[in-house]
Amino acid sequence: MSDDQQACFLGVTAIIVSPAMRRTMELVEKVARTSAAVLICGETGTGKEIIARALHHFSLRASKPWVDVNCGALPEQLMESELFGHEKGAFSGADTFKQGLFEMAHTGTLFLDEIGELEPRMQVKLLRVLDGVPYYRLGGQRKVDVNTRILAATNKNLDEAVRTGRFRSDLYHRLNQCPMWVPPLRERKEDIVPIANYFLRQHSSQASFSEDAQDLLRAHPWPGNVRQLRNAVTAAVIHARGYLIMAADLAGLGPAPVAAAVARTGDLRLNGLERDAIVEALRKTGGHCEQAAGLLGISRRTLSRKLKLYGSEAREAFDETFATY
């Protein structure tokens, strides 16, 4: 892959090969230098956060703070505290002063992911801040005034949400000053194999896909987009007999491909590629076997059986990692 096909935005790698994604990135560079709010839409797993990071990267605020929050991850009261901050004693458990994300992103960019999950009352408060109205922290008596650019993303149909009253039309139009659409993988097939190769290199620098495997990757519709592709690559690494990934190693494409592959074959033999994947999963989880098994898409029992085949080799090289096993 050439250097112009891979970019890094705030520590996250983007693979840009297809004409569709190149056109998207050209628009990103143009929009980035404006102050317009951007609403990034697309199916789950398409890379909306990467587009948001690229917008900040190319903006005039690139040297200023980047702050992001998932609007569907917290209940309403905690989300209000996260966005706007609180004073000490504002509510039970508020033992110290807390600066809100708007303040943390002052002069920079605030990315509101999954904006369609925001509760109605929070939609009202967010709209007022976007309109430049100073706000109070929870329990505060002094108004806070911020200069923050807003980027938002959603995999929901906000037009439909507005029609059914689940999302405020005024907030929608305020966020949607510059709409952007991230195409799904099935509409940018040129990106599939390069992205798969990127994920494969995270497991092993020696591994590669056969021509038949590459054809199968391109032909799959990928309803889960990049997330599903990443899981399928991990599954193939676990299932492969060697460093060349064959089409048969991708036969378990689906919600739990690794588990399906193991259940189908019952094969627990280790090879260098599989060993690399398991060790990498253990490294990422600090040696926590149950979390590593979840990352690999297999059961803890299956992982335990595989680890026993390592013997002294694993304990000698990864003594600290295996301490929790």
N, C-alpha and C positions, 0 to 999 in steps of 0.2 A: 504494500500500500504506500503510495507516495505521500509526501509531507502535506501536499495541498488537499488531501482527502481526509486528513485527521486534524482536529483542532482541540484545544483544551480551554474550557471556559470556567473559571473559578474552581479549578481542580477536577472538573468532570470532562471526560473525553467525549467528543462528538465525531461520528463517522459520517462524512458528507461526500457521497459518490454520485447518487442519482440526480438527474436533472431537476426532479421535483424538490429535493432538499437543497440543491444549489440555488434554485429560485427563491426558496424560503429564506436562505441565509442572506441573499442579496437584499431582500426586503428587510430583514433584521437590521442590517447595517444602515439602511436608510432611515428606518423608524427610530433606531437607537439614539440618534443625535437630536431627536426632538424631545419635547417634554410631555408628549401625549401619553395618556394611560393606555395600556395594551391589554386586551383580553385574548388569551391564547386558548384555542379550542382544539379538541382532538380526542380520539379514543384513548382509553387507558393504556398506558405503557408505550405511547408513541414518542415520548421525549419532550414533553411540554416544558419540563423544568430546565432542560438544556437550552431551549429557545429563550427562556427567561434569563438564564445566566448569560447567554450570548448578548442579549439586549443590554444588560448592565455592562458587560465587557467592552462593548463598542460605544457606550454612551459617554457623554461628557462628565458623568458622575463615576466613572470607572475606578477612580482612586478613592472614592468615598465608600461608606458602609454598604454592604449587601446583607439584607436580613430576609429570612423566609419563614413562613408558618403554614401549616396545614389546617385549614379552617374546619375540617371535619374531624380533627383528632381530639378536640377538647370540648367539654360541655360549655354552655353559654357563659356562665359566670367566670370560669377560668379563661375563656377566650377574651372576655372583656378586660380582665386583668393583664393578660398577655399583650394585647394590642395597646392599651392605654395606661397600663401601670397602676400602682396603688400606693397609698401612704401607709405607714405603720399603723396597725390597729383598725384598718378599714373594714376588715371582716375577720371572722374566726380563723386563726392560722396565719394572718398577715403580721408576722412578727417583726418584719423590717420593711423599709421603703423598697419599692421595686419600680425600676424604669420600664416603660412600655416599649413595644417593638417600634412604634412610630417614632419615639424619641431616639431609639437606638439607630434607626435608619435615617435620621435627620441629615439632610444634604445628599443622601444616597438613595437607595432603591429598596422598597419593601415588596416582596413577592407573596401574594396571597394565593396559595394553591388550594384546589378544591373549593373555590369561592361559592359554588352552588350549594354547598352544605351549610352556609352561614344562616344562623337563626334570624327570624324577621326583626327582632328588636336590635340585634347587632347590625343588621343591614341599614337601619335608620341612623345609628350612631356613626357607622362607617361613611355613609353618604355625607353627613355634615362635615366630617374631617376632610373628605375629598374635596368638598366645596370651599375649603380654606378656613373653616370655623374653628377657632381654638377650643380645646376641650379640657375637662378636669380629669385628673387621675381619680380612681376610685378612692373616696374618702378625702379627696383633695379640696383645697380652697383657693388655689392659684391656677389660672388657666395656662395650658401648655400650647405653644404655637410651633408647628413643625413645617419644614419644607422637604417633602418626601415624594419621590416618584413611585407610582403604584403600578405594578404588573400583577395580573390575575390569570388564573388558569382553571379550566373546568373540562370534565368529560361529559357533562350533562347538556341537554338542549335547553339553554336559558330562554330562548324565544318561547318554548312551550311552558317553561316555568313561570314566565311573566304572564302568559295568557291564563294560566290556572291560578294565579295569585300567590305562588310559592316564592317568587322573587320580584322585588320591587322594580318597576319599569324605569324609574328615574335613576336608580343605582346601576341598572344594566346599561343604560345609555351613557352614564358617566364613566363606567369602566370600559365601555366598548368604543372609545374614541378611535382606536386603531385595531380592528380585529385581525387576528392571525390564525391560520388553520395549519396544524401539523398533520401531514398525510400519513395514513397507516402504512405498515410495511407492504401490504399487498399492492399498494399503488406506487411503491418505489423499490421494486425487486432488485435493482442494482446495488442497493445498500445491504441486502440480506447476508450474502456471503462475507463481505468485508466486516460487518458487525460480528458475525459468527466467528470469524478468524480472530477478531480482537478478544472476544470472550475466551476462545480456546487458548490464546497465548497467556491468559491469566492463570491457566492450569499448567501449561507446559510449552516451552519454546520450541520443542521438537515435534509437536503434534501437527497434523494437517488433515484436511478433508479430501477424500477421494473425489473424482469427477462425478460419480454417481451420487455421492452424499451431497455435493454442491447442487446438483440438479434437484434432488429431493428438497433441499432447503429452499430453493427458489420457487418450487411448485407449491409448497405449503401455504395456506391462506393466512396463518398466524393471527388468529382472532385476538390473542393476548399481546400481540405486537412484540416490542423489544424484550419485555419481561419474559414472555413465553419463550422467545428465542434463546435467551440466556439460560433458562432452565433446561431447555432441550440440549444445549451444548454441554452443560454439566452432566446430564443423563448419559450422553454419548461417551463422555470421558470415563464415566464409571463402568459402562457396559463394554467398551472397546477392548479388543484382545491385544492391541499394540498402539503404536503412535500414529498409525494411519486410520482415521475415522471412516468407516464404511457406511453405505446407505442403511445396511441392516442394523447398525448401531443407533440409528435415528428412528427405528421402527416404533419406539414407545412414545412418539410425540403426543402430548396431551397434558391434562392437569397435573399428573404425577408421573412423568416419564421414567424417572430412575426406579421408582418403586415398581412400576409395571414391568420394566425390563428385568429386574432382579426376580420378581415373582414368576415371570414367564420362563426364565432359564434356570433359576436356582444356582447360577454359576457364581461362585465366590472366589475364583482365582484372581490373584493380584497381578498387575503388570505395572510397568513404570508410570504410564499415564494415569492409571487409576490411583496409584500411590501418591502421585503429585497432587491429584484433586483432593484426596482425603486429608493429606497433610496441610494443604492450603486452607481447607475448611476448618481444621482444628486450630490453625494459626489465627484465623479471623475471629474465632469464638473463644480464644484464650484457653484452648484445651477442653472446652465444655462439650462432652460427647453428644448430649441430647440436642444442643443447638447446632452442632456440626452436622448431625444426621438430618435435621430439618433443612439446613442449608443445601445439603446434597439431595434431599428428596427421598431419603430412605429411612427405615426404622432404626431406632437405637440398637435393637438386637442385631440387625444386619451389619451395622457399623461395628459393633462389638466383635462379631465373628470375623470380620475382615481384619480388625486390628490385631487379633490373636495370631494371624498369619504373619505379622511383621516380625514377631519375636524380638531378639536382642537388637536387631538392626534399627528398629524404630525407637526403642528405649535409649539406645546409645546416642542417636542423632537428635531425638526430641524428648529427652528425659523430663524436662520441665513441663512441656506441653502435655505429656501423658500422665503427669502427676495426679490429675483429677480423674483419670480413667479407672 
